[in-house]
Amino acid sequence: MPYLSVHFRESLSPEGEQVHFGLSKDGYHWEAVNGGRPVLRSSLGTGGCRDIEIVRKQTGGFVLLATDLCIVYKMDEHHNVDWKDCNHNGSKRLCCWETDDLVHFSDQRLLYFGRDDFGCLWAPEVFYDDDSGDYLVHWGSTVRETDFEHMSIYACRTKDFVTFTRPEVFFDKQNEILDSHIVKFGDTYHLFYKNANDPSGNMHETAKSLSGPFTHDDEMDRVMRYYTNAGAYEGATTYVLPDGRWCLMLDFFGCPKDEMGYVPYVSASPGDTRFRRADSEFSFPYGFKHGRFIEITDEEYGRVKAAFG
């Protein structure tokens, strides 16, 4: 079965912080789309987008969301970035496009959720809730109430990506958390997130209800401790491979920019977090940064190939 990856590329040019596509026939071996150039460019907000999300709508077509942030434009002459300022004053909206065919796209919109106290909105994801028949949009935010010093996972709901409920805290910890990823297998909800400190690392919890309570997964902690420099990974996302194994992608950023990108881990089956690192089984044309991997049809694969090469 073919797959699509939506992602950005870390670079010292705004060209990287746009919407990029990758394709794969088997989920393991990936190819560049459009010669590695963006498929979509942001023309609103900060002029860049990171942390790209794509979801297939229940009614057909797709929605793409992204963090409205261009780090290149915030760099000083030495390429340093004031991340505290980004937490306080960056990405006040989410970028949004819709498409019926992965080739032709709507005009870009910036989504506003009715709250002016967010310092930032980072790393949006969408989960379709079968029980309620709507979409849970979730992301990481700082808020004025805590002087923009604490990031939690916020969420709102929508049926059409036009009208949204008021955002509320969805998941919180004593430490800052970000980069939430939700998937459901059977009657179990799986929540991945990045714990910012004490310890810094990617974590996993499970629940029998989307609203929780969630139970911490110690096995995932052991896996992450096994791999050195666990705090230098973020942006967890998962998908099921054609052979039934579960693939966890973690975005590695603790290195020079030209070496950044997703690192693959695999487990025996969906829901099994006894992951092992599997670099040798995967290939990428360049570093895919913080995005999403989804299954597509053979027709959709062919259409993207024909349109963009």
C-alpha angles and dihedrals in degrees: 000000000000126000138202125214121199114193146129131246124236109233144135089254131073086236089081096052095067135087112294128180130212128186134206133181093204109018091251108069115051132196132197120253122215091009090296091300124126120280090199130024127201114238097172136066113003093354094244140074134206137176095041120207130190127185131181109233120230089234094051134273128056142271123214122200130181143173108265096230137119109191092184090066090053096053122109124222090282093050092251119147130209098224092179088062089049088054091051103036110015136100101005092173138032122244114236136189131167129206136180096200111018088249107068117048137195121242113282117265131193110222119223117191100195100261124107098185098080117112091197143344112220137182104359121204133179128218122187110223110212092191096058099026095232140093126264109214110197134178144149121273142171117212138206092243091071093037088255090288100118126057120205135169112265127187144186134182133237140171097197109018088246103078119042136184118241111281117250135175109283101177131005140174136185088257126053114276132189144157100058120193122184128192133161130216119180107322095333127098116208120205121190121187142159117251106211099210149350083063112006110210150099115288139187134210134177136210140174091226130046088232091053152183090220123206120215117243111225092184091064089051090055091050092051093047089054091063114067123242092018091171090067092070127081143144098070116199131163141201137173116253122223091256090057097256121133118242122205116193118199122187110232113208104160095101142058114309095252090058098048122111148093121327116201127229125179137198132189097259144351111293094024108116096187088112125176126198111256109182094144092060095056136059131192131186089223138341111304107210127209107322142111137279119211138171116252134183126261087249092054091047091052093046093053091046092050094047100044108013 
